[in-house]
Amino acid sequence: MKTLAENPPMLSPAGRGLGEFSGRWWVAHTKSRFEKAFAWDLERLGINYFLPMIMRTRIVAGKKRKVLLPLFPSYVFFCGDAEARYNALVTDRLCQAIEVHDQAGLIDELCHLEKALASKADLDPYPFAAIGHRCRVRSGPFLGLEGVVVSRNGVARLVLGISILGQGAVLEIDTDLLEPVD
């Protein structure tokens, strides 16, 4: 089993925000359980990527272990030109590279997710698009994040959606911090 230090960084190259990357964004649909290996390939090739991961506790051989798991299984976001896309495809770890038509929208959604992960928010996968009111966080460490408000077990949560995947992550939030988005 790999240690946490052997996981690829969530964002490549480390230290830059994904909003600073130049080039076209693609969604890599990886073969099952190939997300981290693909991220390492991209790192080696010098291709910028974002692999959102969350810490989970798993029981392995009767022992509790903390592991980093992809927030969106089988998906990695990467950025570059046509050559970067080609190099990603020939790694033999992808099913396909999904073209993103709304580049600005995806970048905005990924930046919101990046901010929540950087703030050490406790995120859970949210496997389907929520129908509700779109809101923005008006203060606190998540200032500016936008998402759809849902209720789970009587607690308000903000779904940070990635529309191209039809998935998102859900963040528990105090509704007093939210304001409607026009």
C-alpha positions as CSV (number, residue, x, y, z in Angstrom):
1,M,0.0,0.0,0.0
2,K,1.3,3.4,-0.9
3,T,1.9,6.0,1.8
4,L,0.3,9.4,1.6
5,A,3.6,10.9,0.5
6,E,3.6,8.6,-2.5
7,N,0.3,10.1,-3.9
8,P,0.6,12.6,-6.7
9,P,-0.1,16.2,-5.9
10,M,-3.7,17.3,-6.5
11,L,-2.5,20.2,-8.6
12,S,0.5,20.2,-10.8
13,P,2.8,22.0,-10.6
14,A,2.5,22.4,-6.9
15,G,2.2,26.0,-5.6
16,R,0.2,27.4,-8.5
17,G,-3.5,27.9,-8.7
18,L,-5.4,26.2,-11.5
19,G,-6.7,29.5,-12.6
20,E,-3.2,30.4,-13.7
21,F,-2.8,27.5,-16.1
22,S,-2.9,28.4,-19.8
23,G,-4.3,26.2,-22.5
24,R,-7.5,24.3,-23.1
25,W,-9.0,22.2,-20.3
26,W,-10.0,18.5,-21.0
27,V,-11.7,16.0,-18.8
28,A,-9.8,12.7,-18.8
29,H,-12.0,9.7,-18.3
30,T,-9.5,7.2,-17.0
31,K,-9.7,3.4,-16.9
32,S,-10.9,2.2,-13.6
33,R,-8.6,3.0,-10.7
34,F,-6.0,4.7,-12.9
35,E,-6.5,8.3,-11.8
36,K,-3.3,8.6,-9.7
37,A,-1.1,6.7,-12.2
38,F,-2.4,9.0,-14.9
39,A,-1.7,12.1,-12.7
40,W,1.9,10.8,-12.3
41,D,2.2,10.4,-16.1
42,L,1.0,14.0,-16.6
43,E,3.4,15.2,-14.0
44,R,6.3,13.4,-15.8
45,L,5.1,14.9,-19.1
46,G,4.9,18.4,-17.7
47,I,1.2,18.7,-18.4
48,N,-0.9,20.7,-15.9
49,Y,-3.7,18.8,-14.2
50,F,-6.1,18.9,-11.3
51,L,-7.0,15.6,-9.4
52,P,-9.3,16.5,-6.5
53,M,-8.8,14.0,-3.7
54,I,-10.3,13.5,-0.3
55,M,-9.0,11.7,2.8
56,R,-10.9,8.6,3.9
57,T,-10.3,5.9,6.5
58,R,-10.3,2.4,5.1
59,I,-9.8,-0.9,6.8
60,V,-7.1,-2.9,5.1
61,A,-6.0,-6.2,6.5
62,G,-7.9,-5.5,9.7
63,K,-6.2,-2.1,10.3
64,K,-7.5,1.4,9.9
65,R,-5.6,3.4,7.3
66,K,-6.0,6.9,6.0
67,V,-6.0,7.0,2.2
68,L,-6.4,9.8,-0.4
69,L,-9.1,8.9,-2.9
70,P,-10.2,10.7,-6.0
71,L,-13.3,12.8,-5.3
72,F,-14.5,11.9,-8.8
73,P,-13.5,8.3,-9.5
74,S,-12.2,7.8,-13.1
75,Y,-11.8,11.5,-13.8
76,V,-8.8,13.9,-13.9
77,F,-8.9,17.4,-15.3
78,F,-5.9,18.5,-17.5
79,C,-4.9,21.6,-19.4
80,G,-2.8,22.1,-22.4
81,D,-2.6,22.3,-26.2
82,A,-3.3,19.6,-28.9
83,E,0.1,18.0,-28.2
84,A,-0.6,17.7,-24.5
85,R,-3.9,16.1,-25.3
86,Y,-2.2,13.6,-27.6
87,N,0.4,12.8,-25.0
88,A,-2.3,12.2,-22.4
89,L,-4.1,9.9,-24.8
90,V,-1.1,7.8,-25.6
91,T,-0.4,7.0,-21.9
92,D,-2.9,4.1,-22.4
93,R,-4.6,5.0,-19.1
94,L,-7.6,6.8,-20.7
95,C,-11.0,5.7,-22.1
96,Q,-11.4,9.1,-23.6
97,A,-10.5,12.8,-23.3
98,I,-13.8,14.7,-23.1
99,E,-13.8,18.1,-24.8
100,V,-15.0,21.0,-22.6
101,H,-17.1,23.5,-24.6
102,D,-17.6,25.9,-21.7
103,Q,-14.0,26.5,-20.7
104,A,-14.7,29.5,-18.4
105,G,-17.5,27.7,-16.6
106,L,-15.3,24.6,-15.9
107,I,-12.5,26.8,-14.7
108,D,-14.9,28.7,-12.4
109,E,-16.3,25.4,-11.0
110,L,-12.8,23.9,-10.5
111,C,-11.5,27.0,-8.8
112,H,-14.4,26.8,-6.3
113,L,-13.6,23.1,-5.6
114,E,-9.8,23.9,-5.3
115,K,-10.6,26.7,-2.8
116,A,-12.8,24.3,-0.7
117,L,-10.1,21.6,-0.8
118,A,-7.3,24.1,0.2
119,S,-9.4,25.2,3.2
120,K,-9.4,21.6,4.4
121,A,-13.2,21.4,4.0
122,D,-14.8,18.1,4.8
123,L,-16.2,17.2,1.3
124,D,-18.3,14.2,0.3
125,P,-19.0,13.1,-3.2
126,Y,-22.4,14.1,-4.5
127,P,-23.2,11.8,-7.4
128,F,-26.0,13.7,-9.2
129,A,-26.9,17.2,-10.1
130,A,-29.0,18.9,-7.4
131,I,-32.1,20.9,-8.1
132,G,-32.4,23.9,-5.8
133,H,-31.4,27.5,-5.4
134,R,-28.0,28.7,-6.5
135,C,-26.2,30.6,-3.7
136,R,-22.9,32.3,-3.0
137,V,-20.9,32.2,0.3
138,R,-20.7,35.9,1.4
139,S,-18.2,35.6,4.3
140,G,-15.8,33.3,6.0
141,P,-13.1,31.0,4.6
142,F,-15.3,29.9,1.7
143,L,-16.1,33.5,0.6
144,G,-17.1,33.5,-3.1
145,L,-17.9,29.8,-3.5
146,E,-21.1,29.2,-5.5
147,G,-23.3,26.2,-5.6
148,V,-26.7,24.8,-5.2
149,V,-28.2,24.5,-1.7
150,V,-29.6,21.1,-0.7
151,S,-30.6,19.5,2.5
152,R,-29.3,16.2,3.7
153,N,-30.4,14.8,7.0
154,G,-31.8,18.2,8.0
155,V,-28.5,20.0,7.5
156,A,-27.9,22.6,4.8
157,R,-25.2,21.8,2.3
158,L,-23.8,23.5,-0.7
159,V,-23.2,21.4,-3.8
160,L,-20.1,22.5,-5.6
161,G,-21.0,21.1,-9.0
162,I,-18.9,20.1,-11.9
163,S,-21.5,20.3,-14.6
164,I,-19.6,18.5,-17.4
165,L,-19.5,15.4,-15.1
166,G,-23.0,15.7,-13.8
167,Q,-21.4,15.3,-10.3
168,G,-20.1,17.5,-7.6
169,A,-19.0,17.6,-4.0
170,V,-21.2,18.6,-1.0
171,L,-20.0,21.0,1.7
172,E,-21.8,21.5,5.0
173,I,-22.4,25.2,5.4
174,D,-24.3,27.6,7.8
175,T,-27.1,29.1,5.8
176,D,-26.5,32.5,7.4
177,L,-23.3,32.7,5.3
178,L,-25.2,32.3,2.0
179,E,-26.8,34.8,-0.3
180,P,-28.8,34.1,-3.5
181,V,-27.1,34.4,-6.9
182,D,-29.1,36.5,-9.3
